[in-house]
Amino acid sequence: MTGLLTRFKARRALRAALAPLPETDGLTLDTCLKATDHALVYAGTLDDEEIVVKQARGELAEKLAFAQVEELRYQHPRMRDGPFRVPEVLIARPEAGLVVMTRAPGIRLDRAIRDAPGLRAAFVRQAGEWLAHYIAPRREPDTFGGGYWIKRRSEALSELPPGPDHRRIGALIERMRAVRTEFTGRLITRARCHGDFCPINLLVAGDEMWGVDIQNSSWLAVAKDLARFLVYLEIALPAGVHDGPWGLSGEDYEGLLAADGLLEPGEAEMVMPYFLAVELAGRLMSERHDAFMLSSARQFADRMIATPV
């Protein structure tokens, strides 16, 4: 009942936000794709075209909606054709947190891998190529610092009760510190990345791959987006083979990083352990609602901690 009530209230709130906008005449809301305190997302139609309506909520709603519009309007002209795609913004009202965009076709990458495990390597490689294309116009060298995420994860760890996960996260933070000590000041690649680059935000449609839920307005280390993808893939869809670096599948790791234009030579070996630890520690703190993913994250953390720094 709680879920139904939440969705009912979400639909009513979204309809109220859309009602004053004349350009939404003929817009219908169909399936609720997401309803949280931070965002409402609905599938629908506008003049017989399949669309997605997204409303950011909360204090940062306008900023988040504006960032999404800015990114999609920059990327869509160069990603409207070919194998690497993003949706087109149709209506933008950032002041109301609202963005209406075309609906990307296809199925989520995680489901595509589950349905066709024999194509896993090809899908993972395609994902790396999508990101390389996305960041190509806006990438630059930067110096590696490392202090920010050590501070963030350490502060969060101080709020957790003692126990095995506390020790795991502490060990991951120590690995982050070790990498920082050795490589602070070295050059790494940063770019305007996706920001939440993972299999649930990529859709497969034939030979095309679509990126969705794009609202990043920051420059990030490219290695962090890659680490986010690999950690999610390993804990949600473990390959069962851990012959790659730091307890990963070698095929997943090498396939994702194979595309030209992602990282510079030697960069992955230098900073990927740091960003994998950042992402994995975050998952250990947040995956309390999914027993399978939490168990997978614990196993991955144990493998990673057991490997040499």
Sine and cosine of phi, psi and omega as CSV:
sin_phi,cos_phi,sin_psi,cos_psi,sin_omega,cos_omega
0.00,0.00,-0.62,0.78,0.00,-1.00
-0.87,0.49,-0.67,0.74,0.01,-1.00
-0.89,0.46,-0.66,0.75,0.01,-1.00
-0.92,0.40,-0.66,0.75,0.01,-1.00
-0.91,0.42,-0.67,0.74,0.03,-1.00
-0.87,0.49,-0.69,0.72,-0.01,-1.00
-0.93,0.38,-0.62,0.78,0.04,-1.00
-0.88,0.48,-0.74,0.68,0.01,-1.00
-0.90,0.44,-0.61,0.79,0.01,-1.00
-0.90,0.44,-0.71,0.70,0.01,-1.00
-0.88,0.47,-0.69,0.73,-0.01,-1.00
-0.89,0.45,-0.68,0.74,0.01,-1.00
-0.91,0.43,-0.64,0.77,-0.02,-1.00
-0.94,0.34,-0.65,0.76,0.06,-1.00
-0.87,0.50,-0.65,0.76,0.01,-1.00
-0.90,0.43,-0.60,0.80,0.02,-1.00
-0.95,0.32,-0.55,0.84,-0.03,-1.00
-0.98,0.17,-0.48,0.88,-0.16,-0.99
-0.81,0.59,-0.66,0.75,-0.05,-1.00
-0.96,0.26,-0.10,1.00,-0.12,-0.99
-1.00,-0.10,0.92,-0.38,-0.05,-1.00
-0.89,0.45,-0.48,0.88,-0.03,-1.00
-0.95,0.31,-0.13,0.99,0.04,-1.00
-0.99,-0.13,0.16,0.99,0.12,-0.99
-0.85,0.52,0.75,-0.66,-0.03,-1.00
1.00,0.02,0.01,1.00,0.03,-1.00
-1.00,0.08,0.75,-0.66,0.08,-1.00
-0.86,-0.50,0.59,-0.81,0.07,-1.00
-0.99,-0.17,0.73,-0.68,0.00,-1.00
-0.92,-0.40,-0.99,-0.14,-0.13,-0.99
-1.00,0.03,0.71,-0.71,0.13,-0.99
-0.98,0.21,0.88,-0.47,0.02,-1.00
-1.00,-0.03,-0.44,0.90,-0.05,-1.00
-0.28,-0.96,0.68,-0.74,0.07,-1.00
-0.57,-0.82,0.98,-0.22,0.02,-1.00
-0.74,-0.67,0.01,-1.00,0.06,-1.00
-0.92,0.39,-0.31,0.95,-0.09,-1.00
-0.97,-0.24,-0.34,0.94,-0.06,-1.00
-0.32,-0.95,0.59,-0.81,0.21,-0.98
-0.92,-0.40,0.74,-0.68,0.01,-1.00
-0.71,-0.70,0.81,-0.58,0.00,-1.00
-0.78,-0.63,0.59,-0.81,0.26,-0.97
-1.00,0.08,0.49,-0.87,0.01,-1.00
-0.19,-0.98,-0.29,-0.96,0.06,-1.00
-0.69,-0.72,0.47,-0.88,0.09,-1.00
-0.64,-0.77,0.92,-0.38,-0.06,-1.00
0.79,0.61,0.72,0.69,0.05,-1.00
0.94,0.34,0.12,0.99,0.08,-1.00
-0.99,-0.15,0.69,-0.73,0.04,-1.00
-0.95,0.31,0.74,-0.67,-0.08,-1.00
-0.71,-0.70,0.17,-0.98,0.21,-0.98
-0.81,-0.58,0.75,-0.66,0.06,-1.00
-0.95,-0.32,0.82,-0.57,-0.02,-1.00
-0.82,-0.58,0.75,-0.66,0.08,-1.00
-0.82,-0.57,0.91,-0.41,0.13,-0.99
-0.95,0.30,0.54,-0.84,-0.05,-1.00
-0.78,-0.63,0.34,-0.94,0.05,-1.00
1.00,-0.09,-0.12,-0.99,-0.09,-1.00
-0.90,0.45,-0.50,0.87,-0.05,-1.00
-0.99,-0.13,0.24,0.97,-0.11,-0.99
-0.84,0.55,-0.77,0.64,-0.04,-1.00
-0.89,0.45,-0.68,0.73,0.00,-1.00
-0.88,0.47,-0.70,0.72,-0.02,-1.00
-0.92,0.40,-0.69,0.73,0.01,-1.00
-0.91,0.42,-0.67,0.74,0.01,-1.00
-0.89,0.46,-0.66,0.75,0.00,-1.00
-0.89,0.46,-0.66,0.75,0.01,-1.00
-0.90,0.43,-0.70,0.71,0.02,-1.00
-0.88,0.47,-0.72,0.69,-0.01,-1.00
-0.86,0.51,-0.72,0.70,-0.02,-1.00
-0.91,0.43,-0.74,0.67,-0.05,-1.00
-0.92,0.40,-0.60,0.80,0.03,-1.00
-0.94,0.34,-0.46,0.89,0.12,-0.99
-0.96,0.27,-0.72,0.69,-0.15,-0.99
-0.99,0.14,-0.54,0.84,-0.13,-0.99
-0.86,0.52,-0.66,0.75,0.02,-1.00
-0.85,0.53,-0.48,0.88,-0.01,-1.00
-0.98,-0.19,-0.07,1.00,-0.02,-1.00
-0.73,-0.68,0.59,0.81,0.04,-1.00
-1.00,-0.09,-0.31,0.95,0.00,-1.00
-0.78,-0.63,0.17,-0.99,0.07,-1.00
0.99,0.11,-0.18,-0.98,-0.11,-0.99
-0.98,0.20,-0.29,0.96,-0.09,-1.00
-0.89,-0.45,0.89,-0.45,-0.20,-0.98
-0.77,-0.63,0.36,-0.93,0.21,-0.98
-0.66,-0.75,0.39,-0.92,0.02,-1.00
-0.93,0.37,0.26,-0.96,0.05,-1.00
-0.97,-0.24,0.70,-0.71,0.09,-1.00
-0.97,0.26,0.79,-0.61,0.03,-1.00
-0.98,-0.21,-0.67,0.75,0.01,-1.00
-0.67,-0.74,0.73,-0.68,0.01,-1.00
-0.76,-0.65,0.85,-0.53,0.12,-0.99
-0.71,-0.70,0.95,0.30,-0.07,-1.00
-0.85,0.53,-0.52,0.85,-0.01,-1.00
-0.88,0.47,-0.39,0.92,0.08,-1.00
-0.97,-0.23,0.10,1.00,-0.03,-1.00
0.96,0.26,0.21,0.98,-0.18,-0.98
-0.98,-0.20,0.69,-0.72,0.15,-0.99
-0.66,-0.75,0.79,-0.61,0.11,-0.99
-0.93,-0.38,0.79,-0.61,-0.07,-1.00
-0.66,-0.75,0.30,-0.95,0.09,-1.00
-0.89,0.45,0.49,-0.87,0.00,-1.00
-1.00,0.02,0.83,-0.56,0.03,-1.00
-0.93,0.37,0.67,-0.74,0.02,-1.00
-0.99,0.14,0.07,-1.00,0.13,-0.99
0.99,-0.12,-0.17,-0.99,0.01,-1.00
-0.86,-0.52,0.44,-0.90,-0.02,-1.00
-0.86,0.50,0.57,-0.82,-0.07,-1.00
-0.86,0.51,-0.63,0.77,0.00,-1.00
-0.88,0.47,-0.63,0.78,0.02,-1.00
-0.95,0.32,-0.60,0.80,0.03,-1.00
-0.88,0.48,-0.64,0.77,0.02,-1.00
-0.93,0.38,-0.66,0.76,0.04,-1.00
-0.89,0.46,-0.66,0.75,-0.06,-1.00
-0.96,0.29,-0.50,0.86,-0.06,-1.00
-0.68,-0.73,0.95,0.32,-0.07,-1.00
-0.86,0.51,-0.42,0.91,0.03,-1.00
-0.93,0.37,-0.29,0.96,0.01,-1.00
-0.99,-0.16,0.12,0.99,-0.05,-1.00
-0.80,0.60,-0.75,0.66,-0.06,-1.00
-0.87,0.49,-0.67,0.74,-0.01,-1.00
-0.92,0.39,-0.66,0.76,0.01,-1.00
-0.91,0.43,-0.69,0.72,-0.02,-1.00
-0.90,0.44,-0.67,0.74,0.04,-1.00
-0.89,0.46,-0.66,0.75,0.02,-1.00
-0.88,0.47,-0.61,0.79,0.04,-1.00
-0.89,0.46,-0.68,0.73,0.05,-1.00
-0.89,0.46,-0.62,0.78,0.02,-1.00
-0.92,0.38,-0.61,0.79,0.06,-1.00
-0.86,0.51,-0.74,0.67,-0.02,-1.00
-0.90,0.43,-0.65,0.76,0.02,-1.00
-0.87,0.50,-0.66,0.75,0.03,-1.00
-0.92,0.39,-0.66,0.75,-0.05,-1.00
-0.88,0.48,-0.69,0.73,-0.10,-1.00
-1.00,0.03,-0.14,0.99,-0.17,-0.99
-0.78,0.63,-0.70,0.72,-0.06,-1.00
-0.98,0.21,-0.26,0.96,-0.13,-0.99
-0.70,-0.71,0.97,0.25,0.06,-1.00
-0.65,-0.76,0.50,-0.87,-0.06,-1.00
-0.36,-0.93,0.36,-0.93,0.08,-1.00
-0.97,0.25,0.50,-0.87,0.04,-1.00
-0.51,-0.86,0.28,-0.96,0.02,-1.00
-1.00,-0.05,0.63,-0.78,0.00,-1.00
-0.99,0.17,0.79,-0.62,0.04,-1.00
-0.94,-0.33,-0.91,0.41,0.09,-1.00
1.00,-0.06,-0.23,0.97,-0.09,-1.00
-0.94,0.33,-0.55,0.83,-0.10,-0.99
-0.86,0.52,-0.78,0.62,-0.09,-1.00
-0.96,0.27,-0.46,0.89,0.11,-0.99
-0.89,0.45,-0.68,0.74,0.02,-1.00
-0.91,0.42,-0.72,0.69,-0.02,-1.00
-0.87,0.49,-0.74,0.67,-0.04,-1.00
-0.94,0.34,-0.56,0.83,0.02,-1.00
-0.92,0.39,-0.65,0.76,0.03,-1.00
-0.90,0.44,-0.68,0.73,0.02,-1.00
-0.91,0.41,-0.61,0.79,0.00,-1.00
-0.89,0.46,-0.57,0.82,-0.03,-1.00
-0.90,0.43,-0.30,0.96,0.00,-1.00
-1.00,-0.03,-0.15,0.99,-0.05,-1.00
-1.00,0.01,0.57,-0.82,0.05,-1.00
-0.95,0.32,0.40,-0.92,0.05,-1.00
-0.87,0.50,0.47,-0.88,0.02,-1.00
0.43,-0.90,-0.03,-1.00,-0.05,-1.00
-0.85,0.53,-0.66,0.75,-0.02,-1.00
-0.94,0.35,-0.57,0.82,0.08,-1.00
-0.86,0.51,-0.69,0.72,0.00,-1.00
-0.92,0.38,-0.64,0.77,0.02,-1.00
-0.87,0.49,-0.75,0.66,-0.03,-1.00
-0.90,0.43,-0.64,0.77,0.06,-1.00
-0.86,0.51,-0.66,0.75,0.02,-1.00
-0.92,0.40,-0.60,0.80,0.04,-1.00
-0.91,0.41,-0.63,0.78,0.04,-1.00
-0.90,0.43,-0.62,0.79,0.05,-1.00
-0.89,0.45,-0.60,0.80,0.08,-1.00
-0.91,0.42,-0.63,0.78,0.06,-1.00
-0.88,0.48,-0.68,0.73,0.01,-1.00
-0.90,0.45,-0.63,0.78,-0.01,-1.00
-0.90,0.44,-0.68,0.73,0.03,-1.00
-0.90,0.43,-0.68,0.74,0.00,-1.00
-0.88,0.48,-0.69,0.72,0.00,-1.00
-0.86,0.51,-0.64,0.77,-0.08,-1.00
-0.99,0.16,-0.55,0.84,-0.22,-0.98
-0.86,-0.51,0.10,1.00,0.05,-1.00
-0.81,0.58,0.73,-0.68,0.02,-1.00
1.00,-0.04,-0.21,0.98,0.05,-1.00
-0.96,0.29,0.41,-0.91,-0.01,-1.00
-0.98,0.19,0.72,-0.69,0.13,-0.99
-0.76,-0.65,0.10,-1.00,-0.01,-1.00
-0.98,-0.21,0.78,-0.62,0.15,-0.99
-0.85,-0.52,0.34,-0.94,-0.07,-1.00
-0.32,-0.95,0.17,-0.99,0.22,-0.97
-0.98,0.19,1.00,-0.07,-0.10,-1.00
-1.00,0.01,-0.04,-1.00,0.10,-1.00
-0.91,0.42,-0.72,0.70,0.00,-1.00
0.99,-0.16,-0.53,0.85,0.09,-1.00
-0.65,-0.76,0.86,0.52,-0.10,-1.00
-0.99,0.17,0.98,-0.19,0.01,-1.00
-0.45,-0.89,0.23,-0.97,-0.13,-0.99
-0.86,0.50,-0.38,0.92,0.01,-1.00
-0.98,0.19,-0.19,0.98,-0.01,-1.00
-0.94,-0.35,0.32,0.95,0.11,-0.99
-0.80,-0.60,0.67,-0.74,0.01,-1.00
-0.88,-0.48,0.65,-0.76,0.01,-1.00
-0.97,-0.26,0.81,-0.58,0.03,-1.00
-0.69,-0.72,1.00,-0.02,-0.07,-1.00
0.90,0.44,-0.82,-0.57,0.02,-1.00
-1.00,0.08,-0.05,1.00,-0.05,-1.00
-0.99,-0.10,0.49,-0.87,0.18,-0.98
-0.80,-0.61,0.77,-0.63,-0.03,-1.00
-0.94,-0.35,0.69,-0.72,0.13,-0.99
-0.99,-0.16,0.72,-0.69,-0.01,-1.00
-0.77,-0.64,0.10,-1.00,-0.04,-1.00
0.83,0.56,0.72,0.69,-0.03,-1.00
-0.99,-0.13,0.90,-0.44,0.03,-1.00
-0.50,-0.87,0.36,0.93,-0.02,-1.00
-0.97,0.25,0.73,-0.68,0.06,-1.00
-0.87,-0.49,0.28,0.96,-0.07,-1.00
-0.89,-0.46,0.36,-0.93,0.16,-0.99
-1.00,0.01,0.77,-0.64,-0.04,-1.00
-0.79,-0.61,0.37,-0.93,0.19,-0.98
-0.90,0.44,0.79,-0.61,0.01,-1.00
-0.86,0.51,-0.58,0.82,0.00,-1.00
-0.87,0.50,-0.48,0.88,0.01,-1.00
-0.94,0.35,-0.69,0.73,0.05,-1.00
-0.88,0.47,-0.65,0.76,0.04,-1.00
-0.90,0.43,-0.66,0.75,0.02,-1.00
-0.90,0.44,-0.62,0.79,0.02,-1.00
-0.87,0.49,-0.70,0.71,0.02,-1.00
-0.88,0.47,-0.75,0.66,-0.08,-1.00
-0.91,0.42,-0.65,0.76,0.00,-1.00
-0.92,0.40,-0.71,0.71,0.02,-1.00
-0.88,0.48,-0.71,0.70,-0.02,-1.00
-0.87,0.49,-0.68,0.74,-0.06,-1.00
-0.93,0.36,-0.56,0.83,-0.05,-1.00
-1.00,-0.04,-0.42,0.91,0.01,-1.00
-1.00,-0.03,-0.58,0.82,-0.04,-1.00
-0.70,-0.71,0.89,0.46,-0.08,-1.00
-0.85,0.53,0.71,-0.70,-0.03,-1.00
-0.95,0.30,-0.39,0.92,-0.02,-1.00
1.00,0.08,-0.06,1.00,0.03,-1.00
-0.82,-0.57,0.79,-0.61,-0.10,-0.99
-0.84,-0.54,0.82,0.57,-0.07,-1.00
-0.99,-0.15,0.16,0.99,0.02,-1.00
-0.98,-0.21,-0.10,-1.00,-0.01,-1.00
-0.94,0.35,0.56,-0.83,0.14,-0.99
0.86,0.51,0.51,0.86,0.07,-1.00
0.99,0.10,0.19,0.98,0.02,-1.00
-1.00,0.00,0.23,-0.97,0.24,-0.97
-0.95,0.32,0.80,-0.60,0.01,-1.00
-0.88,0.47,-0.61,0.79,-0.01,-1.00
-0.91,0.40,-0.67,0.74,0.04,-1.00
-0.89,0.45,-0.75,0.66,-0.06,-1.00
-0.88,0.47,-0.78,0.63,-0.05,-1.00
-0.93,0.37,-0.59,0.81,0.00,-1.00
-0.92,0.40,-0.70,0.71,-0.03,-1.00
-0.90,0.44,-0.63,0.78,-0.08,-1.00
-1.00,-0.01,0.12,0.99,-0.09,-1.00
-0.96,0.28,-0.41,0.91,-0.09,-1.00
-0.92,0.40,0.64,-0.77,0.14,-0.99
-0.92,0.39,0.57,-0.82,0.10,-0.99
1.00,0.02,0.27,0.96,0.09,-1.00
-0.99,-0.12,-0.95,0.33,-0.02,-1.00
-0.84,-0.54,0.37,-0.93,0.06,-1.00
-0.98,0.18,0.37,-0.93,0.00,-1.00
-0.82,0.58,0.75,-0.66,0.03,-1.00
1.00,0.10,-0.19,0.98,-0.06,-1.00
-0.93,0.37,-0.67,0.74,-0.03,-1.00
-0.87,0.49,-0.73,0.69,-0.01,-1.00
-0.87,0.49,-0.49,0.87,-0.06,-1.00
-0.98,0.19,-0.79,0.61,-0.19,-0.98
-0.92,-0.40,-0.18,0.98,0.02,-1.00
-0.87,0.50,-0.61,0.79,0.06,-1.00
-0.85,0.53,-0.59,0.81,0.02,-1.00
-0.90,0.43,-0.79,0.61,-0.09,-1.00
-0.96,0.28,-0.50,0.87,0.13,-0.99
-0.89,0.45,-0.66,0.76,0.03,-1.00
-0.91,0.40,-0.63,0.78,0.06,-1.00
-0.84,0.55,-0.78,0.62,-0.08,-1.00
-0.94,0.34,-0.65,0.76,-0.04,-1.00
-0.93,0.37,-0.64,0.77,0.06,-1.00
-0.88,0.48,-0.64,0.77,0.04,-1.00
-0.89,0.46,-0.65,0.76,0.02,-1.00
-0.92,0.39,-0.64,0.77,0.02,-1.00
-0.89,0.46,-0.48,0.88,0.02,-1.00
-0.99,0.14,-0.41,0.91,-0.19,-0.98
-0.93,-0.37,-0.29,0.96,-0.12,-0.99
-1.00,0.07,0.70,0.72,-0.04,-1.00
-0.98,0.21,-0.31,0.95,-0.07,-1.00
-1.00,-0.05,-0.14,0.99,-0.07,-1.00
-0.80,-0.61,0.97,-0.23,-0.10,-1.00
-0.89,0.45,-0.62,0.78,-0.01,-1.00
-0.91,0.42,-0.74,0.68,-0.04,-1.00
-0.93,0.37,-0.58,0.82,0.06,-1.00
-0.90,0.43,-0.69,0.72,0.03,-1.00
-0.88,0.47,-0.68,0.73,0.02,-1.00
-0.90,0.45,-0.65,0.76,0.01,-1.00
-0.90,0.44,-0.63,0.77,0.02,-1.00
-0.90,0.43,-0.69,0.72,0.01,-1.00
-0.90,0.44,-0.67,0.74,0.02,-1.00
-0.89,0.45,-0.68,0.73,0.00,-1.00
-0.88,0.48,-0.68,0.74,0.00,-1.00
-0.89,0.46,-0.64,0.77,0.04,-1.00
-0.91,0.41,-0.71,0.71,-0.04,-1.00
-0.90,0.44,-0.68,0.73,-0.01,-1.00
-0.90,0.45,-0.52,0.85,-0.03,-1.00
-0.97,0.22,-0.25,0.97,-0.01,-1.00
-1.00,0.08,0.46,-0.89,0.03,-1.00
-0.88,0.48,0.56,-0.83,0.02,-1.00
-0.91,0.40,0.00,0.00,0.00,0.00
